[in-house]
Amino acid sequence: MLSGLRLAFSRDQKDKVYIQHLMMQDRDQLAELMLDECGKHRGGRFYLCGPTWPEGPVQDAIEQSFQEARGMSKEESSGKVQELKE
């Protein structure tokens, strides 16, 4: 079941809007769908067209979402992203 869809066509508009900007706007929902209150994987999925695994600003946005919405430390959120990659 698809519960959310955000599109960022950064090259199709004058003001550049990238997916990481939209992810930060939706950080609470992203964390809620991916993690339960204890930070365990809830079963949500994240799909991104492009590279095999998001790096740089997109990975930072996922980690920051976990930090801000679930109170994780930088190390915890980074570890959680690594766990989800596997």
PAGUTI-288169 format. One record per atom (N, C-alpha, C): atom name; residue in three letters; x, z, y. Coordinates in pm, whole numbers, plus 50000, padded with zeros to 5 digits. Layout:
<rs>
R   name   resn      px      pz      py
R     CA    ALA       X       Z       Y
...
</rs>
This chain:
<rs>
R   name   resn      px      pz      py
R      N    MET   50084   50000   49883
R     CA    MET   50000   50000   50000
R      C    MET   50089   50000   50124
R      N    LEU   50062   49914   50215
R     CA    LEU   50136   49906   50342
R      C    LEU   50068   49997   50443
R      N    SER   50145   50093   50495
R     CA    SER   50086   50188   50591
R      C    SER   50135   50166   50733
R      N    GLY   50229   50077   50752
R     CA    GLY   50276   50051   50887
R      C    GLY   50364   49927   50890
R      N    LEU   50359   49856   50999
R     CA    LEU   50440   49737   51017
R      C    LEU   50477   49727   51164
R      N    ARG   50605   49720   51190
R     CA    ARG   50653   49702   51327
R      C    ARG   50742   49580   51328
R      N    LEU   50725   49495   51426
R     CA    LEU   50802   49372   51438
R      C    LEU   50883   49375   51567
R      N    ALA   51009   49340   51556
R     CA    ALA   51096   49335   51673
R      C    ALA   51167   49200   51673
R      N    PHE   51120   49113   51757
R     CA    PHE   51181   48980   51770
R      C    PHE   51269   48981   51894
R      N    SER   51388   49032   51877
R     CA    SER   51475   49056   51992
R      C    SER   51517   48929   52064
R      N    ARG   51514   48817   51998
R     CA    ARG   51558   48693   52062
R      C    ARG   51443   48612   52121
R      N    ASP   51320   48659   52103
R     CA    ASP   51203   48583   52146
R      C    ASP   51145   48630   52279
R      N    GLN   51214   48719   52348
R     CA    GLN   51159   48771   52473
R      C    GLN   51272   48805   52569
R      N    LYS   51238   48813   52695
R     CA    LYS   51337   48842   52798
R      C    LYS   51398   48981   52779
R      N    ASP   51313   49083   52766
R     CA    ASP   51360   49219   52744
R      C    ASP   51385   49238   52595
R      N    LYS   51507   49268   52560
R     CA    LYS   51545   49283   52420
R      C    LYS   51487   49411   52360
R      N    VAL   51407   49396   52257
R     CA    VAL   51351   49509   52183
R      C    VAL   51402   49495   52040
R      N    TYR   51481   49592   51999
R     CA    TYR   51539   49590   51866
R      C    TYR   51464   49688   51776
R      N    ILE   51477   49666   51645
R     CA    ILE   51403   49749   51550
R      C    ILE   51436   49897   51565
R      N    GLN   51561   49929   51596
R     CA    GLN   51597   50071   51611
R      C    GLN   51521   50137   51726
R      N    HIS   51484   50061   51829
R     CA    HIS   51404   50116   51939
R      C    HIS   51264   50152   51889
R      N    LEU   51205   50063   51809
R     CA    LEU   51072   50089   51755
R      C    LEU   51074   50203   51654
R      N    MET   51182   50210   51577
R     CA    MET   51196   50318   51480
R      C    MET   51199   50454   51550
R      N    MET   51266   50462   51662
R     CA    MET   51273   50588   51734
R      C    MET   51138   50623   51795
R      N    GLN   51061   50523   51837
R     CA    GLN   50926   50550   51885
R      C    GLN   50838   50607   51774
R      N    ASP   50864   50564   51650
R     CA    ASP   50784   50604   51535
R      C    ASP   50857   50705   51446
R      N    ARG   50952   50778   51502
R     CA    ARG   51038   50866   51422
R      C    ARG   50960   50970   51342
R      N    ASP   50854   51026   51398
R     CA    ASP   50777   51127   51325
R      C    ASP   50710   51065   51203
R      N    GLN   50650   50949   51221
R     CA    GLN   50583   50882   51110
R      C    GLN   50686   50836   51006
R      N    LEU   50799   50785   51050
R     CA    LEU   50903   50741   50958
R      C    LEU   50949   50857   50870
R      N    ALA   50979   50969   50932
R     CA    ALA   51023   51087   50856
R      C    ALA   50912   51138   50765
R      N    GLU   50789   51137   50813
R     CA    GLU   50676   51185   50732
R      C    GLU   50656   51100   50607
R      N    LEU   50668   50970   50620
R     CA    LEU   50648   50882   50506
R      C    LEU   50765   50886   50408
R      N    MET   50885   50912   50459
R     CA    MET   51003   50912   50375
R      C    MET   51034   51049   50314
R      N    LEU   51003   51157   50386
R     CA    LEU   51045   51291   50345
R      C    LEU   50929   51389   50351
R      N    ASP   50929   51486   50260
R     CA    ASP   50832   51594   50273
R      C    ASP   50888   51700   50369
R      N    GLU   50819   51809   50386
R     CA    GLU   50860   51912   50482
R      C    GLU   50996   51973   50447
R      N    CYS   51033   51970   50320
R     CA    CYS   51161   52028   50277
R      C    CYS   51273   51926   50274
R      N    GLY   51245   51803   50317
R     CA    GLY   51348   51700   50320
R      C    GLY   51367   51627   50188
R      N    LYS   51279   51652   50092
R     CA    LYS   51286   51580   49964
R      C    LYS   51221   51443   49982
R      N    HIS   51269   51345   49905
R     CA    HIS   51213   51210   49915
R      C    HIS   51068   51211   49873
R      N    ARG   50984   51162   49959
R     CA    ARG   50839   51163   49936
R      C    ARG   50791   51035   49868
R      N    GLY   50875   50937   49860
R     CA    GLY   50838   50814   49792
R      C    GLY   50813   50697   49885
R      N    GLY   50823   50721   50016
R     CA    GLY   50805   50613   50111
R      C    GLY   50917   50511   50099
R      N    ARG   50890   50392   50142
R     CA    ARG   50989   50284   50137
R      C    ARG   51010   50229   50277
R      N    PHE   51130   50180   50297
R     CA    PHE   51169   50122   50426
R      C    PHE   51221   49983   50398
R      N    TYR   51163   49882   50460
R     CA    TYR   51205   49744   50440
R      C    TYR   51252   49686   50573
R      N    LEU   51363   49617   50568
R     CA    LEU   51420   49554   50687
R      C    LEU   51469   49417   50647
R      N    CYS   51423   49316   50715
R     CA    CYS   51472   49181   50688
R      C    CYS   51610   49168   50751
R      N    GLY   51704   49120   50675
R     CA    GLY   51839   49105   50727
R      C    GLY   51941   49149   50624
R      N    PRO   52032   49237   50663
R     CA    PRO   52141   49276   50573
R      C    PRO   52088   49355   50453
R      N    THR   52172   49364   50351
R     CA    THR   52136   49439   50231
R      C    THR   52102   49582   50264
R      N    TRP   52184   49646   50345
R     CA    TRP   52154   49782   50391
R      C    TRP   52182   49790   50539
R      N    PRO   52091   49848   50617
R     CA    PRO   52113   49858   50760
R      C    PRO   52232   49948   50792
R      N    GLU   52309   49905   50886
R     CA    GLU   52423   49983   50932
R      C    GLU   52413   49998   51083
R      N    GLY   52506   50070   51139
R     CA    GLY   52513   50085   51283
R      C    GLY   52388   50145   51342
R      N    PRO   52334   50082   51445
R     CA    PRO   52220   50139   51518
R      C    PRO   52095   50162   51433
R      N    VAL   52071   50080   51332
R     CA    VAL   51951   50099   51249
R      C    VAL   51969   50222   51160
R      N    GLN   52085   50236   51098
R     CA    GLN   52110   50355   51017
R      C    GLN   52108   50479   51104
R      N    ASP   52166   50469   51225
R     CA    ASP   52164   50581   51318
R      C    ASP   52021   50622   51352
R      N    ALA   51932   50524   51369
R     CA    ALA   51792   50553   51401
R      C    ALA   51722   50625   51286
R      N    ILE   51752   50585   51162
R     CA    ILE   51693   50655   51047
R      C    ILE   51741   50799   51045
R      N    GLU   51872   50818   51058
R     CA    GLU   51929   50953   51056
R      C    GLU   51875   51037   51171
R      N    GLN   51868   50980   51290
R     CA    GLN   51818   51054   51406
R      C    GLN   51670   51090   51388
R      N    SER   51594   51001   51325
R     CA    SER   51453   51032   51296
R      C    SER   51443   51155   51207
R      N    PHE   51526   51162   51105
R     CA    PHE   51526   51277   51015
R      C    PHE   51569   51403   51088
R      N    GLN   51665   51389   51178
R     CA    GLN   51713   51506   51254
R      C    GLN   51604   51559   51346
R      N    GLU   51543   51470   51422
R     CA    GLU   51446   51513   51523
R      C    GLU   51312   51553   51463
R      N    ALA   51267   51481   51360
R     CA    ALA   51135   51509   51305
R      C    ALA   51137   51615   51195
R      N    ARG   51252   51636   51131
R     CA    ARG   51260   51731   51021
R      C    ARG   51364   51840   51045
R      N    GLY   51429   51838   51159
R     CA    GLY   51523   51944   51193
R      C    GLY   51650   51943   51110
R      N    MET   51684   51829   51053
R     CA    MET   51805   51819   50974
R      C    MET   51928   51814   51064
R      N    SER   52039   51859   51012
R     CA    SER   52165   51843   51083
R      C    SER   52212   51698   51065
R      N    LYS   52311   51659   51142
R     CA    LYS   52367   51524   51129
R      C    LYS   52419   51502   50987
R      N    GLU   52485   51603   50933
R     CA    GLU   52540   51592   50798
R      C    GLU   52429   51580   50694
R      N    GLU   52322   51658   50710
R     CA    GLU   52210   51653   50616
R      C    GLU   52140   51517   50620
R      N    SER   52117   51466   50741
R     CA    SER   52047   51338   50752
R      C    SER   52134   51224   50699
R      N    SER   52264   51231   50724
R     CA    SER   52354   51129   50672
R      C    SER   52356   51133   50519
R      N    GLY   52361   51254   50464
R     CA    GLY   52357   51269   50319
R      C    GLY   52227   51219   50259
R      N    LYS   52116   51245   50327
R     CA    LYS   51985   51200   50279
R      C    LYS   51979   51047   50278
R      N    VAL   52032   50983   50381
R     CA    VAL   52033   50837   50385
R      C    VAL   52118   50783   50270
R      N    GLN   52232   50845   50246
R     CA    GLN   52317   50803   50133
R      C    GLN   52241   50817   50001
R      N    GLU   52170   50927   49986
R     CA    GLU   52091   50950   49865
R      C    GLU   51982   50845   49849
R      N    LEU   51915   50811   49958
R     CA    LEU   51809   50711   49952
R      C    LEU   51864   50572   49921
R      N    LYS   51985   50544   49967
R     CA    LYS   52049   50414   49937
R      C    LYS   52064   50396   49787
R      N    GLU   52099   50506   49720
R     CA    GLU   52124   50498   49575
R      C    GLU   51994   50483   49501
</rs>
